């Protein structure tokens, strides 16, 4: 028994380690804390939030006001400013809701430690592996982003559209405007370093909060897989009624966890919807403009531009896919309950099954601002709407 719990704890550590590394750095990993630990975590969050706001966001917005009207320069600005705004929203909301998520982390730990059978464990590992692959890819994207945004400009090769308006002296990693002269030494070097540090922290905050959602959703999907398997083989258990009651209690616990996740992430998802629609329209306009004007881009700039387009597209698609997967898994619980011969079993079991059937008729969604359900159909609709604005931008440019 002790060996099983030890293995379960190791599995839990394996499942959450990559997510915890990122969120621990910025002080957002949800866990039970004493007053001193909580104070230190809140201090880290405050430093990250204020640093991103004052070293990146405000100077970027100041620069945006100076170049308003030039669509190309505005795109160069907005592709970082909008994610920075979204990042600060993520930090504030996740810090605010962190205490509510602690019970879900405790639930995840209990599920791994108290895993009853090898079959249950394999189902959980299968889902957790997907979440680990996603966060590993996110770390790789962070590395590529740092190379293009920080490393190359450090050697004088900027990936941005630079003009005398946006960069009167040596270019910075991001399009920003400061109230002091950054063309002189050591102001330029210090500002470059500060901006680079907070770009990395902003990326960690952005991807950390996002990938934590993936961790939660895939764990819940793993538990729903186990629940579905038990419901479909309910007649093979010696005490079917006790097993069914256990399944109902577990189902209710998972639905409560989903409700907390939805409450935590719905504003974040709404902000993502808005900035994705804006950026996708601008990127589409930029692609058309390249063909119309016959602009020549270097291979490095082209790779950087296409990686940005792919990154934002894949990011939005992933969110909607998570919502679609969760919806599908919840619907399968309803199907598994319905597939039982509920009309011919013991009336007590039929009564309990009826509770699952009634609850299963209500769809379970992640939403954007409690307005749009996060599904692939919504993603396709958003793409269609954003594409419609490309022609508007093209007409404005002409």
N, C-alpha and C positions, 0 to 999 in steps of 0.2 A: 504493500500500500504506500509506504514512504517512498519507495523507488518510483512508483507511478506518479506521485505528486511532484517528485524532483524532475522527472521527465516532462511533466506538464508545465512546470515553471520554466524549464529550459525552452520549451516550445513557445511559451508566451513571450519570453525575452527575444527569441528569434523573430517572432511575428511583429513586434513593436519597436525593435531596436533602431531601425533606420529612421522611423518617424520621430522617435524620442530624441535622437541626436540633434536634429534640426530645431525642434521646438524647445529643447532644453537650453540651447544657446541663447535664444531670445526670451526665455522665461515664460513660455506659454504651455509647457507640457502639463496636462491636468493630472494632479495627484494630491492626495491628502498631505497637508503641510502644517507645521507649527507656525507661530507668529513670525519668528525670525526668517524662516525659509520663505514664507509668503512675501515678506517685506523685500527680501533680496530679489525674488522673481519679479515683483512689481517694479522694482528699481530698474532691472534689466529691460523690461518692457518699455518703461518710460524713456530710457536712454535711446533705445532703438526707434521708438515712435517720434521723439523730438528730433533725433538726428536725421531721419528720413524726411520729416516735414521741413526742417529749416535748411538742410544742406542740399536737398534734391527738389522737393515738391514746390516750395515757395519760389526759389530761383527759376525753376522750369516754368511756372505760371507767369512770372514776371517776363521771361523771355517770350512766352506765347503772346502776351499783350503787345510786345514790341513788333512782332512779325505777323500780326493778324492781317488777313487779306491775301497772303501768299500761301496757296494751298500746299505746295511742295514743302515749304519750310514748316508749315503747321503740322503736316504729316510727320515730319522729322521730329517735331516736338511731342506730338500727341502719342506716338508709339511708346514713349516712356512716361509721359505725364499721366495718362489714363491708368496704366498699371500701377503707378505710384499712388494715385488717389485710391484705387481699389485695394492696394496693399495696406494703406493706413486704415481703411474701413475694416479690413480683415483683422488687423491687430486689435483695434478697439473692441469690435464685436466679440472676437474670440476671448479676449481678456475678460470682458464683461460676463460671458457665458461659461467661462472655464469651470467654475464651481459646479454648474449643472451637468458637466460632462464627466466629472470625476466618478460618479456611480457607474457610468457606461464602461470606463476603463476597468473599474473593479469587477464588473460583470464579465468583461473579456478575460481578465485574469482567472476568475472562477471557472469559466467555461473551459479554458485550457487545462487548469489544474485538476478539475473534476471530470475530465473526459473519461467516459465509461468504457469504451471499446476501441479497438484498433480501427474499425470502420468509421466511427465518429471522428477520430483523430485524423484519418486520411482525408475526410471531407473538409475538415477545418484547414489542414495544411494546403490542400488544393486551392482553396480560396485565398488564404494568406499569401501563397506564392505569387498570385496575380497582383496583389497589392504591393508586394516587394519588388516585382518587376517594374511596376508603374513608378514607384519612387526612385528606383535605380535609374530609370530613363530620365526622370526629372532631374536627378543629380547630374547626369551627363549633359542635359540641356543647359543647366546652370553653368557647367564648366565651359561649354561652347560659347554661351552668352558672355561670360567673363573674358574669354579670349578675344572676342570681337569688340566688346565695349570698353574693356580696361587695358588689356595687354597690348593690342595693336596700337591704340592711341598713345600709349606710353612710349612707343617707338616712332611716333610721328605719323602713323597711318590711320587716319580717322575714317570711320564707316558712315559718318553723317554727311548731310548736305551743309557745307560750311560757307558762310558769306561774311562780309565785313560787319553786317548787322549782328549776326549771332556769335561770331568769333573774331573780335577785333585783333586778337593776338594769337597765341598758341591755342589749339582746340582742346576742349575738355571732353571727357567721355560722353557727357550728356549736354544737350542744348540748354544752357542755363544763363542767367544774368544776375550778377552779384552787385551789391551796392558799393563794393570796394574794387580797386584796380587789381585784377588777377593776372595782368600781363607781366608784372614784375616778379623778381625772385626775392624772398622765398614764398610770396603769396600764392603764386601759381602752383608750385610743388605741394604746398600744404593743402590747398584746395583740391588738387587732383587726388591726393591720398585720402582725404576725408570723403570725397565723393566716391572713390573706389570702394572704401570700407563700407559705406552705407548702401552702395549698390549691391554688394554681396549680402549684407544683412536684409535688404529689401527682397532680394531673390529668395533667401532662406525663409523669410516670413511668408512670402507669397506662396511658394511651393509647399512649405511645411503645413500651412493651414489647409491647402488644397488636398495634399496627400493624406492628411489625417482623415478627411472625409472618406477617401478611398479605403483606408484601414477599417473604419467603422462599418461602411456599407458591405465590404466583402466579408467581414466577420459575421455580420448579421445574416448575410446570404448563406454562409456556411452553417449557421445555426438553423436557418430555415430548411436547408438541405437535410439536416439530421431530423428535424421535425417532420418533414415530408416523408422521409423514409419510414419513420415510426408509424405514421398514420396509415401508410399504404400496407403495412404489415401488422396492423393492429390485432388481427385475429390470431396471430402466431404467439402472442404474449399470454402467459398463464393468467395474469390478472389484467384483463383488457381495460377494465374501468379505471383502475389506478393509473395505468399508463396513459389513458386518454386524459384524465385530470391533470397529470403531469405535463402533457403536451399543451393543454389549454393554458395552464399557468405560464409555461415558457413562451407561448404565443403572445399572451398579454404583456409579458415582460419585454419582448422584442418590439411590440407595437409602441410601448411607452418609450423605448430607446429611440425608435424612428421618429417619434413626435419631438423628442428633445433635439435630435439632429436637425430636423426640419426647422425648428424654432431658432437654432443656432446659426444655420447657414442660409436662410431664405433671403435676408438682406444682402449678404455677400453675393449670392447668385443673381440677384436683381442688378447689382452694380456690374457684375460680369456681363450680363445680357446687354446692358446699355453700352458699355465700352467696346464690346465685341462688335455690335452693330455699327458703331461709329468707325472703328478701325478697319473692319472688313470692307466698308464702303470706300474709305480712303485708299486702302491697298488695291482694291479693284480699279479705282481711278488711276492710281500710279502705274499699274500694269498697262492699261489702255494708253496712257500718256507716253509710255516708253515706246510703244509701237507707232503711235501717231507722229511723234517728234523725231523718231529715229535716234533716240539717245543711246550712247554707247556706255555701257557699264563694264567695269573690270570684272574679272571672274570672282575676285574676293568680294566686291560689293554685291554682285548678283547672288552669290551663295548666301551672304548675310541677309539680303532682302528676302530671298525665298525661305530661309530658315525662320525669319520672323513671321511670314505668312503661314508657314506650316505650323509653327508653335501655337499661334493664337487659334488657328483652325482646330488643331488636335486638342487643345485645352478645352475649348467649348464643347467639342464633340464628346470628350471624355466625361464631362459633367453630365451631359444629357444621357450618355450611355449608362452611367452609374444609376441615374434615376430610372431608366428603362429596365435595367437588370433587377433593381429592387422591386419595381412594380411587378415584373414577371414572376419573381420568386414568391411574392405575397399571393399572387393569383394561383400559383401552383399549390399552395397550402389549401386553398379553397377546393381545388380539383382533387387533391389527395383525400380530403375529408368527404367529398361527394362520392368518390369512387368506392368508399366503404358501403357495405350493404346496410345502410342506416335504417332502411325500412323494414328489415327483418331481424335486427339484433335486439338484445335486451333493451327494454324501454329506458332504463337509466343511462345506458350508453348512447342510445339514440338522442336523448335529451341533451347530453353533453356535446354530441356531434352537431346538433342543431345550433349551438352557440357559435361553433366555428363556421358553420355555413352562413349564418346571419352576418357575422363579422366579416366574412370573406367577400360579401357582396359590395362592400365599400372599398373603392380603390385606395391604395396607399401611395402617395406621391411625395417626392421632394419637389418644392416649388421655388420659383424666383419671386420673392416678395409676396408670397401667398396669392400670386396672380396667374403665373404660367407654370404648368406642370413640366418638370424636367424629363422630357422624353425625346426620342429621336424625331418624332413628328414635329415637335416644337423647334428642334434644331433646324430641320429642313425649312420650316416656315420662317425662321429668323434669317437663314441664308437668302431665301427668296426676297424678303423685305429689304435686307441690306443691299442686295444686288440692284434693287429698284432705284436706290439713291445714287448709284454709280453714274447713271446717265445725267442726274441732276448736277452732280459735281462736274461732269464732263462739259455740260452746257455752260455752267458758270465759268469754267476755265476759258472756254472759247469766247 
